[in-house]
Amino acid sequence: MLQKRYEGFLKTPCLWKNKAVFNLEQFEINSISNKIDIVLDENLRLGKYVERLVSFEIEQQPDISVIAENIQIQDGKLTLGELDCLLLRDNKPIHLEVIYKFYLYDATVGNTEIDHFIGPNRKDSLNEKLTKLKEKQLPLLYTDACKPYLDSYNLNTESLSQQVYFKAQLFLPFSNQNIELETLNTDCIAGFYVNQNDLKQFQGCKFYIPSKRDWLILPHTNVNWLSFDVFTAKTKDYLEQQFSALFWVKFKSGELKKLFLVWW
């Protein structure tokens, strides 16, 4: 399963190219799928889990070496934040922030393409994450509290460049699949989302509800598929708890799709 998650992660594109969004520079890397042979704590939340996958991916690159990872920046007893990764690429030091997200397109939120993408449970948004990166996470490098940490690695802010490795799966409304993206990477569109009322369109289909870490995986047939009735019964709990569930659907034609069932 770890291998499938790693392959799904590798196949997830970066959310934009170069510096197209907020002038944040994307970390470009071309990886082939090596056999992953690390042990991962299955209790890690997904963001931390992905950081370990990135760590393995980077280790396979001949031109990259990791200096340090997950550096907690403290000011006395107060933790100001964390630097995800300091690395050398072609002997040039980079501070890298790693992000892997799932966003759904809701045209009723905000006025721009970026505004429209929100978290599956409406608790966060792409705009909020980008703003946090730009105004809090990346500026942490230049604080007085960070300087001793950089000194310990013989690094200084003048020589360090900052990049983000921002991958995402985007989901469009099933009822409006013709949305064209202008700023973000269209290749990130991983599927669609539906609400409870839309489900009746899928009555003849089979369903599978992956665990949160398996949200990384590309749909495949080798799972225990559920009937429509069993699936809808299982999803009642999710909807009552206001939790949007990711699921796979297998159509009668054999076609597989990845969808979110949203409570809103």
Backbone as CSV, one residue per row, in Angstrom:
resi,resn,N_x,N_y,N_z,CA_x,CA_y,CA_z,C_x,C_y,C_z
1,MET,0.829,-1.208,0.000,0.000,0.000,0.000,0.863,1.257,0.000
2,LEU,1.979,1.201,0.745,2.891,2.346,0.783,3.387,2.685,-0.626
3,GLN,3.704,1.642,-1.399,4.191,1.867,-2.764,3.136,2.577,-3.611
4,LYS,1.884,2.153,-3.475,0.797,2.784,-4.242,0.608,4.244,-3.819
5,ARG,0.747,4.495,-2.514,0.633,5.879,-2.037,1.770,6.731,-2.601
6,TYR,2.964,6.169,-2.587,4.120,6.909,-3.102,3.943,7.213,-4.595
7,GLU,3.474,6.217,-5.341,3.258,6.421,-6.782,2.165,7.457,-7.030
8,GLY,1.101,7.419,-6.219,0.036,8.415,-6.341,0.554,9.810,-6.036
9,PHE,1.404,9.911,-5.013,2.022,11.190,-4.673,2.874,11.706,-5.839
10,LEU,3.710,10.818,-6.398,4.582,11.233,-7.506,3.777,11.708,-8.707
11,LYS,2.625,11.081,-8.929,1.815,11.425,-10.106,0.940,12.655,-9.876
12,THR,0.903,13.150,-8.640,0.159,14.388,-8.377,0.993,15.569,-8.850
13,PRO,0.479,16.384,-9.772,1.281,17.493,-10.288,1.363,18.644,-9.278
14,CYS,2.337,19.511,-9.518,2.401,20.759,-8.751,1.238,21.653,-9.156
15,LEU,0.769,22.459,-8.211,-0.461,23.231,-8.406,-0.300,24.375,-9.403
16,TRP,0.913,24.834,-9.593,1.182,25.830,-10.634,2.613,25.658,-11.095
17,LYS,2.979,26.423,-12.119,4.318,26.303,-12.676,5.108,27.584,-12.417
18,ASN,6.398,27.404,-12.198,7.316,28.535,-11.973,6.837,29.401,-10.807
19,LYS,6.562,30.696,-11.090,6.129,31.611,-10.017,4.740,32.190,-10.314
20,ALA,3.886,31.382,-10.942,2.602,31.879,-11.456,1.637,32.326,-10.372
21,VAL,1.803,31.852,-9.153,0.861,32.165,-8.069,1.592,32.825,-6.903
22,PHE,1.143,34.015,-6.532,1.691,34.754,-5.378,3.210,34.926,-5.474
23,ASN,3.762,34.767,-6.666,5.213,34.858,-6.874,5.981,33.824,-6.049
24,LEU,5.324,32.725,-5.726,5.960,31.642,-4.975,6.585,30.668,-5.971
25,GLU,7.863,30.402,-5.796,8.576,29.572,-6.771,8.383,28.085,-6.474
26,GLN,7.874,27.365,-7.466,7.673,25.931,-7.310,9.010,25.187,-7.457
27,PHE,9.153,24.171,-6.633,10.300,23.268,-6.671,10.065,22.259,-7.801
28,GLU,10.923,22.285,-8.782,10.745,21.393,-9.936,11.623,20.160,-9.747
29,ILE,11.008,18.988,-9.892,11.770,17.744,-9.731,11.129,16.677,-10.610
30,ASN,11.946,15.942,-11.317,11.446,14.850,-12.147,11.857,13.533,-11.516
31,SER,10.880,12.810,-11.024,11.187,11.572,-10.319,10.600,10.372,-11.032
32,ILE,11.354,9.279,-10.978,10.807,8.004,-11.432,10.377,7.242,-10.176
33,SER,9.500,6.296,-10.348,8.977,5.577,-9.193,9.930,4.469,-8.763
34,ASN,10.764,4.780,-7.770,11.622,3.756,-7.184,10.810,2.933,-6.181
35,LYS,11.334,1.753,-5.879,10.690,0.962,-4.823,10.967,1.666,-3.501
36,ILE,9.918,2.015,-2.807,10.088,2.748,-1.552,10.299,1.752,-0.411
37,ASP,11.360,1.959,0.346,11.724,0.973,1.367,11.955,1.639,2.726
38,ILE,11.016,2.513,3.087,11.102,3.148,4.397,9.926,2.691,5.249
39,VAL,10.074,2.808,6.553,8.985,2.466,7.462,8.317,3.759,7.894
40,LEU,7.009,3.827,7.719,6.269,5.036,8.071,5.256,4.741,9.160
41,ASP,5.161,5.657,10.108,4.169,5.561,11.170,2.782,5.776,10.558
42,GLU,1.941,4.771,10.659,0.606,4.857,10.065,-0.291,5.859,10.788
43,ASN,0.155,6.351,11.939,-0.658,7.329,12.674,-0.311,8.771,12.304
44,LEU,0.685,8.953,11.441,1.036,10.313,11.012,-0.141,10.943,10.278
45,ARG,-0.381,12.222,10.557,-1.407,12.899,9.757,-0.872,13.035,8.331
46,LEU,-1.777,13.235,7.393,-1.409,13.128,5.980,-0.281,14.083,5.578
47,GLY,-0.317,15.317,6.091,0.730,16.276,5.734,2.118,15.805,6.123
48,LYS,2.245,15.246,7.334,3.529,14.724,7.810,3.918,13.460,7.044
49,TYR,2.915,12.659,6.701,3.147,11.439,5.931,3.770,11.798,4.574
50,VAL,3.194,12.822,3.935,3.708,13.274,2.630,5.138,13.810,2.762
51,GLU,5.433,14.504,3.853,6.802,15.003,4.052,7.816,13.865,4.039
52,ARG,7.426,12.719,4.596,8.340,11.561,4.594,8.504,10.999,3.164
53,LEU,7.433,11.038,2.387,7.520,10.606,0.987,8.441,11.538,0.198
54,VAL,8.323,12.837,0.460,9.185,13.821,-0.212,10.639,13.590,0.173
55,SER,10.861,13.299,1.449,12.214,13.035,1.933,12.840,11.871,1.166
56,PHE,12.055,10.801,0.997,12.553,9.646,0.238,12.803,10.030,-1.219
57,GLU,11.856,10.782,-1.804,11.993,11.194,-3.205,13.281,11.996,-3.419
58,ILE,13.534,12.924,-2.518,14.711,13.788,-2.647,16.009,12.981,-2.516
59,GLU,15.977,11.993,-1.635,17.180,11.168,-1.422,17.592,10.419,-2.689
60,GLN,16.654,10.215,-3.607,16.962,9.484,-4.851,17.628,10.392,-5.892
61,GLN,17.692,11.691,-5.618,18.206,12.646,-6.606,19.710,12.852,-6.430
62,PRO,20.499,12.600,-7.470,21.956,12.728,-7.334,22.437,14.158,-7.111
63,ASP,21.622,15.157,-7.518,22.068,16.556,-7.414,21.546,17.250,-6.154
64,ILE,20.850,16.479,-5.271,20.256,17.079,-4.072,20.749,16.346,-2.826
65,SER,21.096,17.115,-1.806,21.391,16.517,-0.501,20.651,17.304,0.575
66,VAL,20.091,16.587,1.521,19.317,17.206,2.596,20.258,17.637,3.719
67,ILE,20.111,18.887,4.150,20.895,19.404,5.272,20.176,19.113,6.581
68,ALA,18.890,19.428,6.635,18.085,19.196,7.840,16.616,19.244,7.482
69,GLU,15.801,18.574,8.307,14.357,18.548,8.083,13.609,18.851,9.369
70,ASN,12.393,19.382,9.214,11.487,19.612,10.342,12.172,20.338,11.499
71,ILE,12.708,21.519,11.188,13.448,22.303,12.177,12.482,23.220,12.918
72,GLN,12.275,22.932,14.188,11.382,23.754,15.015,12.116,25.033,15.412
73,ILE,11.567,26.169,15.043,12.172,27.459,15.382,11.522,27.977,16.659
74,GLN,12.336,28.105,17.700,11.819,28.523,18.992,12.429,29.846,19.442
75,ASP,11.599,30.608,20.119,12.049,31.847,20.743,11.765,31.685,22.227
76,GLY,12.806,31.282,22.961,12.581,30.890,24.350,11.735,29.634,24.378
77,LYS,10.617,29.686,25.095,9.733,28.511,25.163,8.657,28.534,24.082
78,LEU,8.624,29.622,23.325,7.590,29.780,22.294,8.069,29.207,20.965
79,THR,7.283,28.294,20.370,7.599,27.764,19.039,6.964,28.671,17.990
80,LEU,7.816,29.279,17.168,7.328,30.223,16.154,6.838,29.521,14.895
81,GLY,7.395,28.356,14.641,7.038,27.623,13.421,8.095,26.592,13.101
82,GLU,8.013,26.074,11.900,8.913,24.998,11.496,9.385,25.214,10.077
83,LEU,10.659,24.942,9.834,11.175,24.891,8.466,11.092,23.431,8.026
84,ASP,10.369,23.169,6.939,10.191,21.771,6.511,11.506,21.121,6.111
85,CYS,12.288,21.826,5.302,13.500,21.198,4.770,14.524,22.241,4.327
86,LEU,15.775,22.010,4.695,16.905,22.758,4.141,17.707,21.774,3.313
87,LEU,17.988,22.127,2.068,18.700,21.197,1.198,19.691,21.937,0.304
88,LEU,20.581,21.166,-0.258,21.516,21.688,-1.261,21.166,21.070,-2.598
89,ARG,20.994,21.914,-3.607,20.765,21.423,-4.962,21.827,22.047,-5.859
90,ASP,22.640,21.202,-6.448,23.800,21.699,-7.202,24.594,22.677,-6.339
91,ASN,24.730,22.301,-5.059,25.496,23.080,-4.072,24.883,24.438,-3.743
92,LYS,23.628,24.667,-4.161,22.944,25.919,-3.800,21.907,25.611,-2.713
93,PRO,21.957,26.358,-1.587,21.040,26.058,-0.485,19.619,26.561,-0.752
94,ILE,18.651,25.715,-0.389,17.232,26.031,-0.595,16.468,25.721,0.697
95,HIS,15.592,26.655,1.071,14.601,26.354,2.105,13.331,25.930,1.379
96,LEU,12.880,24.712,1.654,11.738,24.145,0.940,10.577,23.900,1.893
97,GLU,9.411,24.432,1.526,8.182,24.127,2.254,7.369,23.130,1.432
98,VAL,6.885,22.074,2.085,6.171,20.982,1.414,4.681,21.073,1.738
99,ILE,3.839,21.093,0.706,2.389,21.175,0.903,1.694,20.187,-0.037
100,TYR,0.739,19.450,0.511,-0.082,18.553,-0.302,-1.528,18.739,0.151
101,LYS,-2.392,19.172,-0.768,-3.750,19.551,-0.381,-4.807,19.002,-1.336
102,PHE,-6.037,19.009,-0.842,-7.221,18.654,-1.628,-8.143,19.872,-1.595
103,TYR,-8.513,20.374,-2.775,-9.377,21.545,-2.834,-10.530,21.317,-3.801
104,LEU,-11.687,21.869,-3.434,-12.894,21.753,-4.246,-13.302,23.133,-4.746
105,TYR,-13.773,23.177,-5.973,-14.127,24.446,-6.622,-15.548,24.841,-6.272
106,ASP,-15.679,25.996,-5.599,-17.003,26.522,-5.271,-17.065,27.970,-5.760
107,ALA,-17.802,28.173,-6.833,-17.856,29.495,-7.476,-18.502,30.556,-6.585
108,THR,-19.209,30.129,-5.537,-19.867,31.098,-4.664,-18.899,31.729,-3.666
109,VAL,-17.698,31.191,-3.563,-16.706,31.716,-2.622,-15.736,32.637,-3.348
110,GLY,-15.663,33.892,-2.940,-14.685,34.823,-3.503,-14.952,35.187,-4.954
111,ASN,-13.957,35.868,-5.530,-14.125,36.407,-6.886,-13.117,35.891,-7.908
112,THR,-12.093,35.186,-7.451,-11.051,34.737,-8.375,-10.963,33.219,-8.378
113,GLU,-10.244,32.706,-9.351,-10.061,31.252,-9.455,-9.466,30.693,-8.161
114,ILE,-8.481,31.377,-7.617,-7.842,30.907,-6.383,-8.817,30.968,-5.213
115,ASP,-9.614,32.039,-5.140,-10.627,32.161,-4.083,-11.606,30.987,-4.090
116,HIS,-11.931,30.514,-5.281,-12.988,29.507,-5.434,-12.609,28.130,-4.880
117,PHE,-11.312,27.887,-4.656,-10.904,26.549,-4.192,-10.829,26.517,-2.674
118,ILE,-11.654,25.633,-2.098,-11.756,25.525,-0.640,-11.520,24.077,-0.223
119,GLY,-11.266,23.873,1.071,-11.101,22.521,1.593,-12.407,21.750,1.545
120,PRO,-12.341,20.416,1.542,-13.542,19.588,1.412,-14.592,19.849,2.497
121,ASN,-14.131,20.292,3.672,-15.074,20.545,4.765,-15.314,22.033,5.010
122,ARG,-14.859,22.855,4.040,-15.077,24.307,4.069,-14.355,25.000,5.225
123,LYS,-13.402,24.304,5.839,-12.707,24.890,6.990,-11.469,25.669,6.571
124,ASP,-10.989,25.428,5.390,-9.788,26.128,4.938,-9.943,26.412,3.448
125,SER,-8.999,27.155,2.919,-9.076,27.490,1.497,-7.671,27.632,0.936
126,LEU,-7.576,27.559,-0.377,-6.293,27.743,-1.048,-5.750,29.138,-0.767
127,ASN,-6.619,30.130,-0.799,-6.186,31.508,-0.564,-5.579,31.658,0.829
128,GLU,-6.227,31.061,1.819,-5.705,31.117,3.193,-4.326,30.476,3.284
129,LYS,-4.156,29.332,2.632,-2.869,28.622,2.696,-1.770,29.432,2.011
130,LEU,-2.068,29.992,0.861,-1.075,30.790,0.139,-0.683,32.032,0.941
131,THR,-1.676,32.653,1.564,-1.414,33.844,2.384,-0.538,33.491,3.579
132,LYS,-0.827,32.359,4.208,-0.023,31.907,5.355,1.417,31.632,4.933
133,LEU,1.574,31.009,3.780,2.926,30.752,3.255,3.681,32.060,3.040
134,LYS,3.007,32.982,2.376,3.634,34.238,1.959,3.939,35.149,3.146
135,GLU,3.017,35.176,4.117,3.133,36.164,5.193,3.681,35.613,6.502
136,LYS,3.637,34.271,6.673,4.081,33.718,7.956,5.174,32.665,7.818
137,GLN,4.919,31.616,7.018,5.848,30.492,6.990,7.191,30.844,6.337
138,LEU,7.157,31.476,5.169,8.409,31.808,4.492,9.182,32.941,5.179
139,PRO,8.511,33.990,5.672,9.253,35.045,6.383,9.931,34.575,7.673
140,LEU,9.515,33.405,8.214,10.140,32.865,9.421,11.657,32.744,9.252
141,LEU,12.080,32.461,8.040,13.511,32.284,7.746,14.321,33.529,8.109
142,TYR,13.699,34.698,7.999,14.433,35.953,8.173,14.316,36.527,9.585
143,THR,13.719,35.767,10.502,13.569,36.271,11.873,14.869,36.103,12.657
144,ASP,14.999,36.926,13.693,16.177,36.816,14.572,16.235,35.441,15.230
145,ALA,15.064,34.885,15.546,15.022,33.582,16.209,15.563,32.462,15.323
146,CYS,15.444,32.651,14.003,15.891,31.605,13.070,17.407,31.628,12.843
147,LYS,18.006,32.789,13.058,19.428,32.961,12.713,20.354,31.921,13.376
148,PRO,20.213,31.653,14.692,21.105,30.657,15.302,21.002,29.266,14.664
149,TYR,19.797,28.919,14.224,19.604,27.615,13.582,20.361,27.571,12.244
150,LEU,20.242,28.646,11.466,20.959,28.714,10.185,22.462,28.735,10.420
151,ASP,22.887,29.476,11.434,24.327,29.534,11.758,24.875,28.144,12.046
152,SER,24.074,27.321,12.717,24.550,25.983,13.086,24.782,25.093,11.864
153,TYR,24.152,25.459,10.742,24.369,24.719,9.486,25.260,25.504,8.513
154,ASN,25.879,26.557,9.030,26.727,27.427,8.196,25.967,27.995,6.997
155,LEU,24.738,28.405,7.264,23.912,29.000,6.216,23.578,30.441,6.582
156,ASN,23.330,31.251,5.564,22.826,32.599,5.827,21.716,32.920,4.834
157,THR,20.872,33.866,5.207,19.679,34.151,4.407,20.025,34.731,3.035
158,GLU,21.187,35.366,2.929,21.564,35.957,1.631,21.755,34.880,0.561
159,SER,22.264,33.735,0.967,22.545,32.687,-0.026,21.365,31.724,-0.230
160,LEU,20.405,31.719,0.705,19.293,30.766,0.637,18.187,31.253,-0.287
161,SER,17.722,30.383,-1.170,16.502,30.703,-1.920,15.350,29.939,-1.269
162,GLN,14.141,30.462,-1.425,12.972,29.804,-0.845,12.062,29.287,-1.956
163,GLN,11.664,28.024,-1.824,10.782,27.415,-2.808,9.700,26.618,-2.090
164,VAL,8.615,26.382,-2.804,7.539,25.551,-2.259,7.337,24.345,-3.178
165,TYR,7.051,23.228,-2.550,6.710,22.015,-3.292,5.234,21.791,-2.997
166,PHE,4.389,22.449,-3.788,2.951,22.524,-3.513,2.203,21.655,-4.512
167,LYS,1.841,20.457,-4.064,1.060,19.551,-4.896,-0.389,19.561,-4.417
168,ALA,-1.297,19.312,-5.333,-2.707,19.315,-4.922,-3.554,18.481,-5.869
169,GLN,-4.637,17.963,-5.311,-5.694,17.336,-6.112,-6.887,18.295,-6.087
170,LEU,-7.358,18.640,-7.262,-8.485,19.565,-7.387,-9.724,18.807,-7.861
171,PHE,-10.877,19.227,-7.317,-12.135,18.573,-7.652,-13.151,19.628,-8.081
172,LEU,-13.790,19.377,-9.221,-14.782,20.298,-9.779,-16.179,19.783,-9.463
173,PRO,-17.184,20.664,-9.483,-18.551,20.177,-9.253,-18.985,19.224,-10.366
174,PHE,-19.572,18.101,-9.995,-20.021,17.115,-10.985,-21.068,17.721,-11.907
175,SER,-21.812,18.694,-11.378,-22.891,19.324,-12.148,-22.372,20.364,-13.147
176,ASN,-21.083,20.714,-13.039,-20.501,21.707,-13.951,-19.046,21.343,-14.239
177,GLN,-18.869,20.419,-15.169,-17.545,19.866,-15.427,-16.760,20.651,-16.488
178,ASN,-17.335,21.745,-16.978,-16.693,22.482,-18.075,-15.870,23.678,-17.600
179,ILE,-15.598,23.744,-16.299,-14.811,24.860,-15.761,-13.381,24.764,-16.293
180,GLU,-12.885,25.861,-16.823,-11.509,25.888,-17.342,-10.640,26.728,-16.419
181,LEU,-9.519,26.162,-16.021,-8.599,26.873,-15.136,-7.640,27.728,-15.952
182,GLU,-7.378,28.925,-15.465,-6.485,29.842,-16.179,-5.150,30.024,-15.460
183,THR,-5.172,29.976,-14.137,-3.951,30.221,-13.356,-3.331,28.926,-12.851
184,LEU,-4.168,28.059,-12.325,-3.684,26.815,-11.722,-3.506,25.735,-12.786
185,ASN,-2.770,24.700,-12.406,-2.424,23.622,-13.328,-3.632,22.693,-13.544
186,THR,-4.144,22.683,-14.765,-5.304,21.844,-15.109,-5.046,20.366,-14.820
187,ASP,-3.785,19.935,-14.916,-3.451,18.526,-14.668,-3.741,18.104,-13.231
188,CYS,-3.945,19.090,-12.339,-4.243,18.772,-10.938,-5.693,18.346,-10.733
189,ILE,-6.534,18.520,-11.741,-7.935,18.102,-11.588,-7.983,16.576,-11.491
190,ALA,-8.364,16.098,-10.299,-8.314,14.658,-10.021,-9.685,14.007,-10.100
191,GLY,-10.739,14.839,-10.079,-12.083,14.265,-10.110,-13.127,15.334,-9.856
192,PHE,-14.252,14.905,-9.293,-15.403,15.791,-9.113,-15.950,15.644,-7.697
193,TYR,-16.912,16.490,-7.365,-17.589,16.294,-6.082,-19.097,16.337,-6.292
194,VAL,-19.783,15.626,-5.413,-21.238,15.516,-5.480,-21.802,15.720,-4.083
195,ASN,-23.087,16.050,-4.013,-23.752,16.061,-2.707,-24.721,14.883,-2.657
196,GLN,-25.403,14.761,-1.548,-26.273,13.602,-1.338,-27.343,13.478,-2.424
197,ASN,-27.833,14.611,-2.887,-28.894,14.581,-3.904,-28.395,14.077,-5.254
198,ASP,-27.092,14.250,-5.508,-26.526,13.808,-6.794,-26.329,12.295,-6.853
199,LEU,-26.315,11.631,-5.685,-25.921,10.223,-5.644,-26.836,9.313,-6.450
200,LYS,-28.098,9.715,-6.593,-29.036,8.834,-7.308,-28.614,8.577,-8.755
201,GLN,-27.759,9.465,-9.288,-27.252,9.274,-10.657,-26.300,8.074,-10.742
202,PHE,-25.843,7.567,-9.589,-24.818,6.516,-9.577,-25.375,5.173,-9.091
203,GLN,-26.678,4.997,-9.203,-27.303,3.817,-8.586,-26.775,2.477,-9.093
204,GLY,-26.387,2.409,-10.339,-25.910,1.120,-10.861,-24.418,0.912,-10.692
205,CYS,-23.752,1.792,-9.934,-22.288,1.758,-9.819,-21.835,1.015,-8.563
206,LYS,-20.530,0.757,-8.496,-19.890,0.199,-7.301,-19.033,1.293,-6.657
207,PHE,-18.791,1.150,-5.339,-18.128,2.222,-4.599,-17.050,1.682,-3.668
208,TYR,-16.088,2.554,-3.377,-15.034,2.215,-2.409,-14.660,3.482,-1.655
209,ILE,-14.551,3.385,-0.329,-14.181,4.538,0.502,-12.771,4.299,1.055
210,PRO,-11.753,4.963,0.493,-10.381,4.747,0.976,-10.131,5.465,2.305
211,SER,-9.145,4.985,3.042,-8.709,5.686,4.259,-8.048,7.007,3.849
212,LYS,-7.862,7.916,4.805,-7.334,9.256,4.494,-5.974,9.170,3.779
213,ARG,-5.076,8.296,4.250,-3.761,8.198,3.604,-3.876,7.630,2.184
214,ASP,-4.931,6.853,1.959,-5.133,6.289,0.623,-5.796,7.282,-0.334
215,TRP,-6.087,8.480,0.146,-6.553,9.539,-0.762,-5.473,9.854,-1.800
216,LEU,-4.235,9.510,-1.487,-3.131,9.745,-2.422,-3.217,8.831,-3.650
217,ILE,-3.846,7.683,-3.482,-3.760,6.604,-4.481,-4.647,6.872,-5.693
218,LEU,-4.145,6.460,-6.862,-4.966,6.478,-8.073,-5.939,5.302,-8.010
219,PRO,-7.219,5.507,-8.357,-8.187,4.406,-8.286,-7.752,3.193,-9.105
220,HIS,-7.986,2.017,-8.531,-7.695,0.753,-9.231,-8.780,-0.244,-8.851
221,THR,-8.834,-1.363,-9.552,-9.979,-2.276,-9.393,-9.825,-3.245,-8.225
222,ASN,-8.597,-3.422,-7.719,-8.337,-4.483,-6.742,-8.690,-4.062,-5.314
223,VAL,-9.964,-3.737,-5.095,-10.461,-3.352,-3.768,-11.815,-4.030,-3.546
224,ASN,-12.298,-3.976,-2.328,-13.612,-4.552,-2.020,-14.694,-3.514,-2.311
225,TRP,-15.320,-3.658,-3.460,-16.322,-2.677,-3.883,-17.623,-2.849,-3.105
226,LEU,-18.290,-1.726,-2.878,-19.571,-1.716,-2.159,-20.713,-1.472,-3.144
227,SER,-21.866,-2.028,-2.824,-23.061,-1.733,-3.622,-23.549,-0.323,-3.279
228,PHE,-24.445,0.190,-4.092,-24.991,1.535,-3.873,-25.639,1.640,-2.485
229,ASP,-26.440,0.632,-2.117,-27.156,0.694,-0.834,-26.198,0.672,0.354
230,VAL,-25.199,-0.191,0.296,-24.225,-0.277,1.398,-23.428,1.028,1.484
231,PHE,-23.044,1.544,0.330,-22.278,2.795,0.297,-23.080,3.955,0.907
232,THR,-24.311,4.114,0.483,-25.116,5.237,0.995,-25.381,5.087,2.497
233,ALA,-25.523,3.854,2.971,-25.705,3.638,4.414,-24.445,4.044,5.174
234,LYS,-23.278,3.683,4.630,-22.002,4.015,5.291,-21.750,5.518,5.318
235,THR,-22.178,6.191,4.279,-21.868,7.625,4.187,-22.786,8.501,5.044
236,LYS,-23.863,7.914,5.570,-24.769,8.702,6.426,-24.028,9.295,7.619
237,ASP,-23.145,8.483,8.228,-22.376,8.955,9.393,-21.495,10.141,9.024
238,TYR,-20.815,10.025,7.876,-19.941,11.120,7.423,-20.742,12.416,7.282
239,LEU,-21.879,12.302,6.636,-22.691,13.486,6.361,-23.232,14.106,7.651
240,GLU,-23.640,13.235,8.583,-24.161,13.742,9.859,-23.076,14.467,10.659
241,GLN,-21.822,13.991,10.530,-20.700,14.611,11.246,-20.093,15.778,10.463
242,GLN,-20.729,16.133,9.351,-20.235,17.204,8.474,-18.785,16.942,8.058
243,PHE,-18.577,15.721,7.559,-17.266,15.329,7.042,-17.442,14.900,5.589
244,SER,-16.716,15.537,4.703,-16.800,15.183,3.277,-15.876,13.997,3.002
245,ALA,-16.435,12.946,2.433,-15.685,11.705,2.217,-15.230,11.587,0.771
246,LEU,-13.974,11.177,0.602,-13.492,10.871,-0.742,-13.851,9.418,-1.048
247,PHE,-14.331,9.166,-2.268,-14.651,7.791,-2.633,-14.297,7.544,-4.103
248,TRP,-14.173,6.261,-4.421,-13.983,5.865,-5.816,-15.308,5.293,-6.316
249,VAL,-15.575,5.521,-7.579,-16.776,4.935,-8.172,-16.371,4.145,-9.414
250,LYS,-16.977,2.976,-9.546,-16.750,2.140,-10.739,-18.059,2.082,-11.505
251,PHE,-18.033,2.664,-12.700,-19.229,2.683,-13.535,-19.428,1.321,-14.202
252,LYS,-20.620,1.107,-14.724,-20.920,-0.174,-15.390,-19.959,-0.440,-16.538
253,SER,-19.473,0.636,-17.159,-18.535,0.501,-18.285,-17.150,0.037,-17.833
254,GLY,-16.920,0.052,-16.505,-15.598,-0.286,-15.976,-14.747,0.941,-15.675
255,GLU,-15.228,2.112,-16.111,-14.482,3.351,-15.863,-14.434,3.652,-14.366
256,LEU,-13.259,4.093,-13.883,-13.075,4.446,-12.475,-12.930,5.952,-12.325
257,LYS,-13.554,6.509,-11.302,-13.429,7.945,-11.027,-13.221,8.158,-9.536
258,LYS,-12.597,9.286,-9.220,-12.385,9.697,-7.832,-13.316,10.881,-7.571
259,LEU,-14.117,10.780,-6.528,-15.072,11.845,-6.211,-15.078,12.135,-4.718
260,PHE,-15.548,13.321,-4.380,-15.852,13.661,-2.997,-17.368,13.696,-2.842
261,LEU,-17.826,13.146,-1.743,-19.223,13.342,-1.339,-19.215,14.398,-0.258
262,VAL,-19.805,15.574,-0.541,-19.743,16.671,0.417,-21.040,16.778,1.200
263,TRP,-20.936,17.269,2.420,-22.110,17.403,3.297,-22.825,18.729,3.076
264,TRP,-22.184,19.661,2.403,-22.756,21.013,2.278,-23.549,21.181,0.989
